[in-house]
Amino acid sequence: MNRLLILLSGVLWLAGCQTSQPVVYTQDSIVPVEKSLVWKISGNGLKNPSYLYGTIHLIPKDEYEMPETIREALDHCKRVTFEIDMKELTSLRTQFSLMTKAFMPGNKTLKDLLPAEDYAFVKQKMAEKGLASGMMERMKPMFLSTMMSGDEESGSSGAMTSVEMELYKSARRRKLETAGLETTAYQMGIFDSIPYRDQAKMLVDGLRSMEVDTASGGQSELEKMLQMYREQDITSMQTMIAEEEGMGQYENLLLGKRNRNWIAPMSRMMEEKPTIFAVGAGHLGGPGGVVALLRQRGYSVEPATSK
């Protein structure tokens, strides 16, 4: 009996050692091909699994439903981490600070950055959303783009919401800790590193992408992105964002570099306690996406399944 217990202890010890070792993916399996918005992260020394949740910043309220895998993960995880901590993003102090940094210096306005036709188009969109053009025209174009795309009452499907906000509400109800992979100051720094004229072009391209494209079956770019999200097609979402007109030379700054920067804090947070990481679904797929980068680091990252 003692020899059997010793043998059993040895088997369990070896099993424990095996799960603590880095997971090795083949070169062909590093880049995810599965369609999933929720990924389970385990192995590589983690005592408990963490989860990666691909979000979308704008979705009709009447069609959003939290995945069952995330509901279950909320029962076991101790923290929810966003790109920016939603607690920080929703505080009045942060919002006031953002407003003080939102304007271009030197009395520069949107009119100085755009051809007359594009300028008239943006002013029309501002009017449709009930935004006063006087003050808004002095805003940094990427900041203005964020404000205009975040209008919860826009879109043909009625009221809109964000997946991040819905998840944050659930985390607050459960009194879970929240955190961020970046700060608002860092994201504002990204804005400032892109010339205002290029930002203005990206603003126009983004607004035009929300117009219905009759050549593609009457879908706007937003509707195409929403369809990909419904289908959990993170590969197509990553490709669409990377090929979006206006991204150009800034794709690495807006996507690739940020993805790489997230891996170290994610590793630290997962070692501390089981965590749900909620980031834009466009950050998950592709060779430079978060799933591939975590796999390269030695974690097992596979589509999550509900019990």
ChimeraX commands (.cxc) that place a marker at each C-alpha (Angstrom):
marker #1 position 0.00,0.00,0.00 radius 0.5
marker #1 position 2.83,2.41,0.85 radius 0.5
marker #1 position 4.57,1.62,-2.43 radius 0.5
marker #1 position 1.28,2.27,-4.26 radius 0.5
marker #1 position 0.88,5.65,-2.53 radius 0.5
marker #1 position 4.46,6.58,-3.35 radius 0.5
marker #1 position 3.92,5.58,-6.98 radius 0.5
marker #1 position 0.65,7.55,-7.13 radius 0.5
marker #1 position 2.33,10.61,-5.60 radius 0.5
marker #1 position 5.05,10.38,-8.20 radius 0.5
marker #1 position 2.53,10.26,-11.03 radius 0.5
marker #1 position 0.69,13.29,-9.64 radius 0.5
marker #1 position 3.98,15.17,-9.21 radius 0.5
marker #1 position 4.93,14.46,-12.82 radius 0.5
marker #1 position 1.48,15.55,-13.98 radius 0.5
marker #1 position 1.88,18.79,-12.05 radius 0.5
marker #1 position 5.28,19.39,-13.60 radius 0.5
marker #1 position 3.86,18.74,-17.05 radius 0.5
marker #1 position 1.08,21.33,-16.71 radius 0.5
marker #1 position 3.57,23.91,-15.49 radius 0.5
marker #1 position 5.70,23.60,-18.61 radius 0.5
marker #1 position 5.27,26.00,-21.54 radius 0.5
marker #1 position 2.95,24.70,-24.27 radius 0.5
marker #1 position 4.64,24.32,-27.65 radius 0.5
marker #1 position 2.57,24.96,-30.77 radius 0.5
marker #1 position 3.83,24.07,-34.23 radius 0.5
marker #1 position 4.55,26.97,-36.54 radius 0.5
marker #1 position 1.41,26.16,-38.51 radius 0.5
marker #1 position -0.83,26.21,-35.43 radius 0.5
marker #1 position 0.36,29.45,-33.81 radius 0.5
marker #1 position -2.08,31.61,-35.77 radius 0.5
marker #1 position -5.68,30.81,-34.76 radius 0.5
marker #1 position -8.07,29.56,-37.45 radius 0.5
marker #1 position -11.01,28.80,-35.14 radius 0.5
marker #1 position -14.03,31.11,-34.96 radius 0.5
marker #1 position -14.44,32.13,-31.33 radius 0.5
marker #1 position -14.79,35.29,-29.26 radius 0.5
marker #1 position -13.89,33.62,-25.95 radius 0.5
marker #1 position -10.56,31.85,-25.40 radius 0.5
marker #1 position -9.35,29.88,-22.39 radius 0.5
marker #1 position -5.74,30.56,-21.35 radius 0.5
marker #1 position -4.02,27.85,-19.32 radius 0.5
marker #1 position -0.72,26.01,-18.83 radius 0.5
marker #1 position 2.71,27.60,-18.61 radius 0.5
marker #1 position 2.65,27.60,-14.81 radius 0.5
marker #1 position -0.84,29.05,-14.31 radius 0.5
marker #1 position -2.65,27.63,-11.28 radius 0.5
marker #1 position -6.06,28.56,-12.69 radius 0.5
marker #1 position -7.18,29.42,-16.22 radius 0.5
marker #1 position -7.83,32.97,-17.39 radius 0.5
marker #1 position -9.96,34.05,-20.33 radius 0.5
marker #1 position -9.67,36.31,-23.38 radius 0.5
marker #1 position -12.90,37.93,-24.61 radius 0.5
marker #1 position -13.07,39.67,-27.97 radius 0.5
marker #1 position -15.35,42.71,-27.73 radius 0.5
marker #1 position -16.84,45.23,-30.13 radius 0.5
marker #1 position -17.18,48.89,-29.22 radius 0.5
marker #1 position -20.58,49.37,-30.85 radius 0.5
marker #1 position -23.43,46.86,-31.03 radius 0.5
marker #1 position -27.25,47.15,-31.03 radius 0.5
marker #1 position -28.53,46.81,-27.48 radius 0.5
marker #1 position -31.35,44.52,-28.53 radius 0.5
marker #1 position -29.00,41.88,-29.93 radius 0.5
marker #1 position -26.24,41.83,-27.34 radius 0.5
marker #1 position -26.14,38.70,-25.21 radius 0.5
marker #1 position -23.21,37.81,-22.98 radius 0.5
marker #1 position -21.65,34.46,-24.00 radius 0.5
marker #1 position -22.35,31.65,-21.54 radius 0.5
marker #1 position -18.61,30.97,-21.33 radius 0.5
marker #1 position -18.07,34.50,-19.99 radius 0.5
marker #1 position -20.94,34.15,-17.51 radius 0.5
marker #1 position -19.25,31.01,-16.18 radius 0.5
marker #1 position -15.82,32.68,-16.19 radius 0.5
marker #1 position -17.21,35.54,-14.09 radius 0.5
marker #1 position -18.04,32.97,-11.41 radius 0.5
marker #1 position -14.42,31.84,-11.19 radius 0.5
marker #1 position -12.27,34.83,-12.14 radius 0.5
marker #1 position -11.24,37.49,-9.64 radius 0.5
marker #1 position -10.59,40.38,-12.02 radius 0.5
marker #1 position -11.79,41.82,-15.33 radius 0.5
marker #1 position -9.20,43.73,-17.36 radius 0.5
marker #1 position -10.08,46.02,-20.26 radius 0.5
marker #1 position -7.92,47.92,-22.76 radius 0.5
marker #1 position -8.48,50.86,-20.41 radius 0.5
marker #1 position -9.93,50.27,-16.96 radius 0.5
marker #1 position -13.61,51.14,-17.36 radius 0.5
marker #1 position -13.58,52.50,-13.82 radius 0.5
marker #1 position -11.00,55.05,-14.95 radius 0.5
marker #1 position -12.75,55.73,-18.24 radius 0.5
marker #1 position -16.12,56.46,-16.62 radius 0.5
marker #1 position -14.81,58.73,-13.84 radius 0.5
marker #1 position -15.59,62.43,-14.02 radius 0.5
marker #1 position -11.95,63.30,-13.27 radius 0.5
marker #1 position -10.76,61.29,-16.29 radius 0.5
marker #1 position -13.43,62.73,-18.56 radius 0.5
marker #1 position -12.49,66.27,-17.55 radius 0.5
marker #1 position -8.80,65.51,-18.10 radius 0.5
marker #1 position -9.54,64.07,-21.54 radius 0.5
marker #1 position -11.50,67.15,-22.53 radius 0.5
marker #1 position -8.60,69.43,-21.61 radius 0.5
marker #1 position -6.30,67.39,-23.91 radius 0.5
marker #1 position -8.79,66.89,-26.72 radius 0.5
marker #1 position -8.15,70.12,-28.64 radius 0.5
marker #1 position -5.58,70.90,-31.30 radius 0.5
marker #1 position -3.11,73.67,-30.41 radius 0.5
marker #1 position -2.71,76.95,-32.25 radius 0.5
marker #1 position -6.41,77.47,-32.98 radius 0.5
marker #1 position -6.20,74.85,-35.72 radius 0.5
marker #1 position -9.61,73.58,-36.88 radius 0.5
marker #1 position -10.96,70.70,-38.92 radius 0.5
marker #1 position -11.55,73.09,-41.80 radius 0.5
marker #1 position -7.77,73.63,-42.02 radius 0.5
marker #1 position -7.20,69.89,-42.50 radius 0.5
marker #1 position -9.83,68.80,-45.03 radius 0.5
marker #1 position -10.87,69.52,-48.62 radius 0.5
marker #1 position -14.11,71.49,-48.79 radius 0.5
marker #1 position -16.22,68.47,-49.81 radius 0.5
marker #1 position -14.96,66.31,-46.93 radius 0.5
marker #1 position -15.33,69.17,-44.46 radius 0.5
marker #1 position -18.96,69.70,-45.50 radius 0.5
marker #1 position -19.59,65.95,-45.12 radius 0.5
marker #1 position -18.22,65.89,-41.54 radius 0.5
marker #1 position -20.25,68.98,-40.60 radius 0.5
marker #1 position -23.38,67.29,-41.94 radius 0.5
marker #1 position -22.68,64.20,-39.79 radius 0.5
marker #1 position -22.11,66.40,-36.74 radius 0.5
marker #1 position -25.47,68.08,-37.31 radius 0.5
marker #1 position -27.21,64.71,-37.68 radius 0.5
marker #1 position -25.83,63.66,-34.29 radius 0.5
marker #1 position -26.73,66.97,-32.66 radius 0.5
marker #1 position -23.11,67.98,-32.07 radius 0.5
marker #1 position -22.30,71.70,-32.00 radius 0.5
marker #1 position -19.68,72.19,-34.70 radius 0.5
marker #1 position -18.06,75.28,-33.18 radius 0.5
marker #1 position -16.19,73.62,-30.34 radius 0.5
marker #1 position -15.99,70.19,-31.98 radius 0.5
marker #1 position -14.08,71.53,-34.98 radius 0.5
marker #1 position -11.08,72.28,-32.77 radius 0.5
marker #1 position -10.92,68.71,-31.44 radius 0.5
marker #1 position -8.19,66.32,-32.49 radius 0.5
marker #1 position -9.83,64.35,-35.33 radius 0.5
marker #1 position -9.24,60.89,-33.77 radius 0.5
marker #1 position -10.82,62.08,-30.53 radius 0.5
marker #1 position -13.76,63.44,-32.49 radius 0.5
marker #1 position -14.01,60.14,-34.37 radius 0.5
marker #1 position -14.26,58.26,-31.07 radius 0.5
marker #1 position -17.02,60.58,-29.86 radius 0.5
marker #1 position -19.04,60.31,-33.06 radius 0.5
marker #1 position -18.77,56.53,-33.36 radius 0.5
marker #1 position -19.74,56.12,-29.73 radius 0.5
marker #1 position -23.16,57.73,-30.12 radius 0.5
marker #1 position -25.49,55.20,-28.49 radius 0.5
marker #1 position -28.52,56.39,-30.40 radius 0.5
marker #1 position -27.00,56.06,-33.88 radius 0.5
marker #1 position -27.43,53.23,-36.32 radius 0.5
marker #1 position -30.34,51.70,-38.13 radius 0.5
marker #1 position -30.82,49.09,-35.40 radius 0.5
marker #1 position -31.78,51.65,-32.77 radius 0.5
marker #1 position -29.97,52.21,-29.50 radius 0.5
marker #1 position -26.39,51.00,-29.36 radius 0.5
marker #1 position -24.13,49.89,-26.55 radius 0.5
marker #1 position -20.59,48.58,-26.14 radius 0.5
marker #1 position -19.66,45.06,-25.04 radius 0.5
marker #1 position -17.14,46.57,-22.63 radius 0.5
marker #1 position -19.80,48.60,-20.84 radius 0.5
marker #1 position -22.11,45.59,-20.51 radius 0.5
marker #1 position -19.27,43.48,-19.10 radius 0.5
marker #1 position -18.25,46.28,-16.74 radius 0.5
marker #1 position -21.79,46.44,-15.36 radius 0.5
marker #1 position -21.66,42.69,-14.68 radius 0.5
marker #1 position -18.27,43.01,-12.99 radius 0.5
marker #1 position -19.55,45.82,-10.76 radius 0.5
marker #1 position -22.62,43.81,-9.75 radius 0.5
marker #1 position -20.32,40.98,-8.69 radius 0.5
marker #1 position -17.93,43.43,-6.98 radius 0.5
marker #1 position -15.01,42.15,-9.06 radius 0.5
marker #1 position -11.74,44.04,-9.35 radius 0.5
marker #1 position -11.21,45.81,-12.68 radius 0.5
marker #1 position -7.98,46.88,-14.37 radius 0.5
marker #1 position -6.59,48.17,-17.67 radius 0.5
marker #1 position -3.79,47.17,-20.04 radius 0.5
marker #1 position -3.33,50.82,-21.02 radius 0.5
marker #1 position -4.10,54.24,-19.60 radius 0.5
marker #1 position -6.07,57.06,-21.17 radius 0.5
marker #1 position -2.84,59.09,-21.20 radius 0.5
marker #1 position -1.15,56.40,-23.32 radius 0.5
marker #1 position -4.01,56.32,-25.82 radius 0.5
marker #1 position -4.00,60.11,-26.05 radius 0.5
marker #1 position -0.26,59.83,-26.73 radius 0.5
marker #1 position -1.06,57.57,-29.69 radius 0.5
marker #1 position -3.42,60.23,-31.02 radius 0.5
marker #1 position -0.72,62.87,-30.71 radius 0.5
marker #1 position 1.83,60.74,-32.60 radius 0.5
marker #1 position -0.32,60.73,-35.75 radius 0.5
marker #1 position -0.36,63.96,-37.81 radius 0.5
marker #1 position -3.68,65.79,-37.57 radius 0.5
marker #1 position -4.13,65.80,-41.35 radius 0.5
marker #1 position -3.89,61.99,-41.41 radius 0.5
marker #1 position -6.25,61.80,-38.45 radius 0.5
marker #1 position -8.75,63.94,-40.33 radius 0.5
marker #1 position -8.61,61.61,-43.34 radius 0.5
marker #1 position -9.19,58.64,-41.03 radius 0.5
marker #1 position -12.20,60.47,-39.53 radius 0.5
marker #1 position -13.75,61.01,-42.97 radius 0.5
marker #1 position -13.03,57.43,-44.05 radius 0.5
marker #1 position -14.59,56.12,-40.85 radius 0.5
marker #1 position -17.76,58.18,-41.27 radius 0.5
marker #1 position -18.08,57.23,-44.92 radius 0.5
marker #1 position -17.67,53.55,-43.98 radius 0.5
marker #1 position -20.89,53.81,-41.99 radius 0.5
marker #1 position -22.77,54.80,-45.15 radius 0.5
marker #1 position -24.66,52.00,-46.91 radius 0.5
marker #1 position -22.65,50.47,-49.77 radius 0.5
marker #1 position -25.21,49.45,-52.41 radius 0.5
marker #1 position -22.51,47.61,-54.37 radius 0.5
marker #1 position -22.04,45.15,-51.51 radius 0.5
marker #1 position -25.67,44.29,-50.88 radius 0.5
marker #1 position -26.61,47.43,-48.99 radius 0.5
marker #1 position -24.27,47.00,-46.02 radius 0.5
marker #1 position -22.20,49.69,-44.33 radius 0.5
marker #1 position -18.70,48.89,-43.05 radius 0.5
marker #1 position -20.11,48.89,-39.52 radius 0.5
marker #1 position -22.76,46.35,-40.51 radius 0.5
marker #1 position -20.10,44.19,-42.19 radius 0.5
marker #1 position -18.02,44.30,-39.01 radius 0.5
marker #1 position -21.07,43.45,-36.89 radius 0.5
marker #1 position -21.81,40.47,-39.14 radius 0.5
marker #1 position -18.25,39.19,-38.69 radius 0.5
marker #1 position -18.64,39.67,-34.95 radius 0.5
marker #1 position -21.88,37.68,-34.88 radius 0.5
marker #1 position -20.06,34.91,-36.78 radius 0.5
marker #1 position -17.14,35.15,-34.31 radius 0.5
marker #1 position -14.80,35.46,-37.28 radius 0.5
marker #1 position -11.79,37.09,-35.62 radius 0.5
marker #1 position -9.55,36.43,-38.64 radius 0.5
marker #1 position -11.78,38.40,-41.00 radius 0.5
marker #1 position -12.17,41.19,-38.42 radius 0.5
marker #1 position -8.41,41.54,-38.06 radius 0.5
marker #1 position -7.96,41.55,-41.84 radius 0.5
marker #1 position -10.70,44.14,-42.34 radius 0.5
marker #1 position -9.18,46.50,-39.76 radius 0.5
marker #1 position -5.67,46.04,-41.15 radius 0.5
marker #1 position -6.85,46.80,-44.69 radius 0.5
marker #1 position -9.09,49.70,-43.67 radius 0.5
marker #1 position -8.37,52.77,-45.74 radius 0.5
marker #1 position -6.47,55.33,-43.69 radius 0.5
marker #1 position -4.77,52.83,-41.36 radius 0.5
marker #1 position -1.79,52.47,-43.70 radius 0.5
marker #1 position 1.49,53.08,-41.94 radius 0.5
marker #1 position -0.26,53.37,-38.58 radius 0.5
marker #1 position -1.47,49.76,-38.39 radius 0.5
marker #1 position 1.51,48.74,-36.27 radius 0.5
marker #1 position 1.03,51.73,-33.95 radius 0.5
marker #1 position -2.71,51.19,-33.51 radius 0.5
marker #1 position -2.75,47.37,-33.46 radius 0.5
marker #1 position 0.54,45.46,-33.59 radius 0.5
marker #1 position 2.60,47.42,-31.07 radius 0.5
marker #1 position -0.27,47.58,-28.61 radius 0.5
marker #1 position -0.85,43.82,-28.87 radius 0.5
marker #1 position 2.82,43.16,-28.09 radius 0.5
marker #1 position 2.78,45.62,-25.20 radius 0.5
marker #1 position -0.15,43.80,-23.60 radius 0.5
marker #1 position 1.48,40.37,-23.27 radius 0.5
marker #1 position 3.77,41.15,-20.31 radius 0.5
marker #1 position 1.06,42.70,-18.09 radius 0.5
marker #1 position -1.35,39.92,-19.08 radius 0.5
marker #1 position 1.20,37.31,-17.97 radius 0.5
marker #1 position 1.72,39.07,-14.65 radius 0.5
marker #1 position -2.01,39.45,-14.00 radius 0.5
marker #1 position -2.74,35.80,-14.83 radius 0.5
marker #1 position -0.05,34.66,-12.39 radius 0.5
marker #1 position -1.60,36.83,-9.65 radius 0.5
marker #1 position -5.22,35.69,-10.08 radius 0.5
marker #1 position -7.58,34.31,-12.75 radius 0.5
marker #1 position -8.54,37.20,-15.01 radius 0.5
marker #1 position -10.90,37.93,-17.89 radius 0.5
marker #1 position -9.20,40.12,-20.52 radius 0.5
marker #1 position -11.72,42.04,-22.65 radius 0.5
marker #1 position -10.14,43.65,-25.73 radius 0.5
marker #1 position -11.41,44.52,-29.20 radius 0.5
marker #1 position -12.01,41.36,-31.25 radius 0.5
marker #1 position -9.86,42.80,-34.04 radius 0.5
marker #1 position -6.86,42.41,-31.73 radius 0.5
marker #1 position -7.27,38.63,-31.41 radius 0.5
marker #1 position -6.65,37.15,-34.87 radius 0.5
marker #1 position -3.71,37.05,-37.26 radius 0.5
marker #1 position 0.01,36.36,-36.75 radius 0.5
marker #1 position 0.42,39.49,-34.63 radius 0.5
marker #1 position -2.80,39.04,-32.68 radius 0.5
marker #1 position -3.08,38.41,-28.96 radius 0.5
marker #1 position -3.95,34.70,-29.35 radius 0.5
marker #1 position -0.84,34.01,-31.45 radius 0.5
marker #1 position 1.39,36.10,-29.17 radius 0.5
marker #1 position 0.20,34.24,-26.04 radius 0.5
marker #1 position 0.74,30.91,-27.77 radius 0.5
marker #1 position 4.27,31.99,-28.67 radius 0.5
marker #1 position 4.83,32.82,-24.99 radius 0.5
marker #1 position 4.01,29.20,-24.08 radius 0.5
marker #1 position 0.37,29.37,-22.99 radius 0.5
marker #1 position -2.38,27.04,-24.13 radius 0.5
marker #1 position -4.95,29.33,-25.78 radius 0.5
marker #1 position -7.99,27.47,-27.09 radius 0.5
marker #1 position -11.67,28.35,-27.75 radius 0.5
marker #1 position -13.58,28.23,-24.45 radius 0.5
marker #1 position -16.54,25.87,-24.09 radius 0.5
marker #1 position -19.37,26.14,-21.58 radius 0.5
marker #1 position -19.99,23.37,-19.06 radius 0.5
marker link #1:1,2 radius 0.2
marker link #1:2,3 radius 0.2
marker link #1:3,4 radius 0.2
marker link #1:4,5 radius 0.2
marker link #1:5,6 radius 0.2
marker link #1:6,7 radius 0.2
marker link #1:7,8 radius 0.2
marker link #1:8,9 radius 0.2
marker link #1:9,10 radius 0.2
marker link #1:10,11 radius 0.2
marker link #1:11,12 radius 0.2
marker link #1:12,13 radius 0.2
marker link #1:13,14 radius 0.2
marker link #1:14,15 radius 0.2
marker link #1:15,16 radius 0.2
marker link #1:16,17 radius 0.2
marker link #1:17,18 radius 0.2
marker link #1:18,19 radius 0.2
marker link #1:19,20 radius 0.2
marker link #1:20,21 radius 0.2
marker link #1:21,22 radius 0.2
marker link #1:22,23 radius 0.2
marker link #1:23,24 radius 0.2
marker link #1:24,25 radius 0.2
marker link #1:25,26 radius 0.2
marker link #1:26,27 radius 0.2
marker link #1:27,28 radius 0.2
marker link #1:28,29 radius 0.2
marker link #1:29,30 radius 0.2
marker link #1:30,31 radius 0.2
marker link #1:31,32 radius 0.2
marker link #1:32,33 radius 0.2
marker link #1:33,34 radius 0.2
marker link #1:34,35 radius 0.2
marker link #1:35,36 radius 0.2
marker link #1:36,37 radius 0.2
marker link #1:37,38 radius 0.2
marker link #1:38,39 radius 0.2
marker link #1:39,40 radius 0.2
marker link #1:40,41 radius 0.2
marker link #1:41,42 radius 0.2
marker link #1:42,43 radius 0.2
marker link #1:43,44 radius 0.2
marker link #1:44,45 radius 0.2
marker link #1:45,46 radius 0.2
marker link #1:46,47 radius 0.2
marker link #1:47,48 radius 0.2
marker link #1:48,49 radius 0.2
marker link #1:49,50 radius 0.2
marker link #1:50,51 radius 0.2
marker link #1:51,52 radius 0.2
marker link #1:52,53 radius 0.2
marker link #1:53,54 radius 0.2
marker link #1:54,55 radius 0.2
marker link #1:55,56 radius 0.2
marker link #1:56,57 radius 0.2
marker link #1:57,58 radius 0.2
marker link #1:58,59 radius 0.2
marker link #1:59,60 radius 0.2
marker link #1:60,61 radius 0.2
marker link #1:61,62 radius 0.2
marker link #1:62,63 radius 0.2
marker link #1:63,64 radius 0.2
marker link #1:64,65 radius 0.2
marker link #1:65,66 radius 0.2
marker link #1:66,67 radius 0.2
marker link #1:67,68 radius 0.2
marker link #1:68,69 radius 0.2
marker link #1:69,70 radius 0.2
marker link #1:70,71 radius 0.2
marker link #1:71,72 radius 0.2
marker link #1:72,73 radius 0.2
marker link #1:73,74 radius 0.2
marker link #1:74,75 radius 0.2
marker link #1:75,76 radius 0.2
marker link #1:76,77 radius 0.2
marker link #1:77,78 radius 0.2
marker link #1:78,79 radius 0.2
marker link #1:79,80 radius 0.2
marker link #1:80,81 radius 0.2
marker link #1:81,82 radius 0.2
marker link #1:82,83 radius 0.2
marker link #1:83,84 radius 0.2
marker link #1:84,85 radius 0.2
marker link #1:85,86 radius 0.2
marker link #1:86,87 radius 0.2
marker link #1:87,88 radius 0.2
marker link #1:88,89 radius 0.2
marker link #1:89,90 radius 0.2
marker link #1:90,91 radius 0.2
marker link #1:91,92 radius 0.2
marker link #1:92,93 radius 0.2
marker link #1:93,94 radius 0.2
marker link #1:94,95 radius 0.2
marker link #1:95,96 radius 0.2
marker link #1:96,97 radius 0.2
marker link #1:97,98 radius 0.2
marker link #1:98,99 radius 0.2
marker link #1:99,100 radius 0.2
marker link #1:100,101 radius 0.2
marker link #1:101,102 radius 0.2
marker link #1:102,103 radius 0.2
marker link #1:103,104 radius 0.2
marker link #1:104,105 radius 0.2
marker link #1:105,106 radius 0.2
marker link #1:106,107 radius 0.2
marker link #1:107,108 radius 0.2
marker link #1:108,109 radius 0.2
marker link #1:109,110 radius 0.2
marker link #1:110,111 radius 0.2
marker link #1:111,112 radius 0.2
marker link #1:112,113 radius 0.2
marker link #1:113,114 radius 0.2
marker link #1:114,115 radius 0.2
marker link #1:115,116 radius 0.2
marker link #1:116,117 radius 0.2
marker link #1:117,118 radius 0.2
marker link #1:118,119 radius 0.2
marker link #1:119,120 radius 0.2
marker link #1:120,121 radius 0.2
marker link #1:121,122 radius 0.2
marker link #1:122,123 radius 0.2
marker link #1:123,124 radius 0.2
marker link #1:124,125 radius 0.2
marker link #1:125,126 radius 0.2
marker link #1:126,127 radius 0.2
marker link #1:127,128 radius 0.2
marker link #1:128,129 radius 0.2
marker link #1:129,130 radius 0.2
marker link #1:130,131 radius 0.2
marker link #1:131,132 radius 0.2
marker link #1:132,133 radius 0.2
marker link #1:133,134 radius 0.2
marker link #1:134,135 radius 0.2
marker link #1:135,136 radius 0.2
marker link #1:136,137 radius 0.2
marker link #1:137,138 radius 0.2
marker link #1:138,139 radius 0.2
marker link #1:139,140 radius 0.2
marker link #1:140,141 radius 0.2
marker link #1:141,142 radius 0.2
marker link #1:142,143 radius 0.2
marker link #1:143,144 radius 0.2
marker link #1:144,145 radius 0.2
marker link #1:145,146 radius 0.2
marker link #1:146,147 radius 0.2
marker link #1:147,148 radius 0.2
marker link #1:148,149 radius 0.2
marker link #1:149,150 radius 0.2
marker link #1:150,151 radius 0.2
marker link #1:151,152 radius 0.2
marker link #1:152,153 radius 0.2
marker link #1:153,154 radius 0.2
marker link #1:154,155 radius 0.2
marker link #1:155,156 radius 0.2
marker link #1:156,157 radius 0.2
marker link #1:157,158 radius 0.2
marker link #1:158,159 radius 0.2
marker link #1:159,160 radius 0.2
marker link #1:160,161 radius 0.2
marker link #1:161,162 radius 0.2
marker link #1:162,163 radius 0.2
marker link #1:163,164 radius 0.2
marker link #1:164,165 radius 0.2
marker link #1:165,166 radius 0.2
marker link #1:166,167 radius 0.2
marker link #1:167,168 radius 0.2
marker link #1:168,169 radius 0.2
marker link #1:169,170 radius 0.2
marker link #1:170,171 radius 0.2
marker link #1:171,172 radius 0.2
marker link #1:172,173 radius 0.2
marker link #1:173,174 radius 0.2
marker link #1:174,175 radius 0.2
marker link #1:175,176 radius 0.2
marker link #1:176,177 radius 0.2
marker link #1:177,178 radius 0.2
marker link #1:178,179 radius 0.2
marker link #1:179,180 radius 0.2
marker link #1:180,181 radius 0.2
marker link #1:181,182 radius 0.2
marker link #1:182,183 radius 0.2
marker link #1:183,184 radius 0.2
marker link #1:184,185 radius 0.2
marker link #1:185,186 radius 0.2
marker link #1:186,187 radius 0.2
marker link #1:187,188 radius 0.2
marker link #1:188,189 radius 0.2
marker link #1:189,190 radius 0.2
marker link #1:190,191 radius 0.2
marker link #1:191,192 radius 0.2
marker link #1:192,193 radius 0.2
marker link #1:193,194 radius 0.2
marker link #1:194,195 radius 0.2
marker link #1:195,196 radius 0.2
marker link #1:196,197 radius 0.2
marker link #1:197,198 radius 0.2
marker link #1:198,199 radius 0.2
marker link #1:199,200 radius 0.2
marker link #1:200,201 radius 0.2
marker link #1:201,202 radius 0.2
marker link #1:202,203 radius 0.2
marker link #1:203,204 radius 0.2
marker link #1:204,205 radius 0.2
marker link #1:205,206 radius 0.2
marker link #1:206,207 radius 0.2
marker link #1:207,208 radius 0.2
marker link #1:208,209 radius 0.2
marker link #1:209,210 radius 0.2
marker link #1:210,211 radius 0.2
marker link #1:211,212 radius 0.2
marker link #1:212,213 radius 0.2
marker link #1:213,214 radius 0.2
marker link #1:214,215 radius 0.2
marker link #1:215,216 radius 0.2
marker link #1:216,217 radius 0.2
marker link #1:217,218 radius 0.2
marker link #1:218,219 radius 0.2
marker link #1:219,220 radius 0.2
marker link #1:220,221 radius 0.2
marker link #1:221,222 radius 0.2
marker link #1:222,223 radius 0.2
marker link #1:223,224 radius 0.2
marker link #1:224,225 radius 0.2
marker link #1:225,226 radius 0.2
marker link #1:226,227 radius 0.2
marker link #1:227,228 radius 0.2
marker link #1:228,229 radius 0.2
marker link #1:229,230 radius 0.2
marker link #1:230,231 radius 0.2
marker link #1:231,232 radius 0.2
marker link #1:232,233 radius 0.2
marker link #1:233,234 radius 0.2
marker link #1:234,235 radius 0.2
marker link #1:235,236 radius 0.2
marker link #1:236,237 radius 0.2
marker link #1:237,238 radius 0.2
marker link #1:238,239 radius 0.2
marker link #1:239,240 radius 0.2
marker link #1:240,241 radius 0.2
marker link #1:241,242 radius 0.2
marker link #1:242,243 radius 0.2
marker link #1:243,244 radius 0.2
marker link #1:244,245 radius 0.2
marker link #1:245,246 radius 0.2
marker link #1:246,247 radius 0.2
marker link #1:247,248 radius 0.2
marker link #1:248,249 radius 0.2
marker link #1:249,250 radius 0.2
marker link #1:250,251 radius 0.2
marker link #1:251,252 radius 0.2
marker link #1:252,253 radius 0.2
marker link #1:253,254 radius 0.2
marker link #1:254,255 radius 0.2
marker link #1:255,256 radius 0.2
marker link #1:256,257 radius 0.2
marker link #1:257,258 radius 0.2
marker link #1:258,259 radius 0.2
marker link #1:259,260 radius 0.2
marker link #1:260,261 radius 0.2
marker link #1:261,262 radius 0.2
marker link #1:262,263 radius 0.2
marker link #1:263,264 radius 0.2
marker link #1:264,265 radius 0.2
marker link #1:265,266 radius 0.2
marker link #1:266,267 radius 0.2
marker link #1:267,268 radius 0.2
marker link #1:268,269 radius 0.2
marker link #1:269,270 radius 0.2
marker link #1:270,271 radius 0.2
marker link #1:271,272 radius 0.2
marker link #1:272,273 radius 0.2
marker link #1:273,274 radius 0.2
marker link #1:274,275 radius 0.2
marker link #1:275,276 radius 0.2
marker link #1:276,277 radius 0.2
marker link #1:277,278 radius 0.2
marker link #1:278,279 radius 0.2
marker link #1:279,280 radius 0.2
marker link #1:280,281 radius 0.2
marker link #1:281,282 radius 0.2
marker link #1:282,283 radius 0.2
marker link #1:283,284 radius 0.2
marker link #1:284,285 radius 0.2
marker link #1:285,286 radius 0.2
marker link #1:286,287 radius 0.2
marker link #1:287,288 radius 0.2
marker link #1:288,289 radius 0.2
marker link #1:289,290 radius 0.2
marker link #1:290,291 radius 0.2
marker link #1:291,292 radius 0.2
marker link #1:292,293 radius 0.2
marker link #1:293,294 radius 0.2
marker link #1:294,295 radius 0.2
marker link #1:295,296 radius 0.2
marker link #1:296,297 radius 0.2
marker link #1:297,298 radius 0.2
marker link #1:298,299 radius 0.2
marker link #1:299,300 radius 0.2
marker link #1:300,301 radius 0.2
marker link #1:301,302 radius 0.2
marker link #1:302,303 radius 0.2
marker link #1:303,304 radius 0.2
marker link #1:304,305 radius 0.2
marker link #1:305,306 radius 0.2
marker link #1:306,307 radius 0.2
view
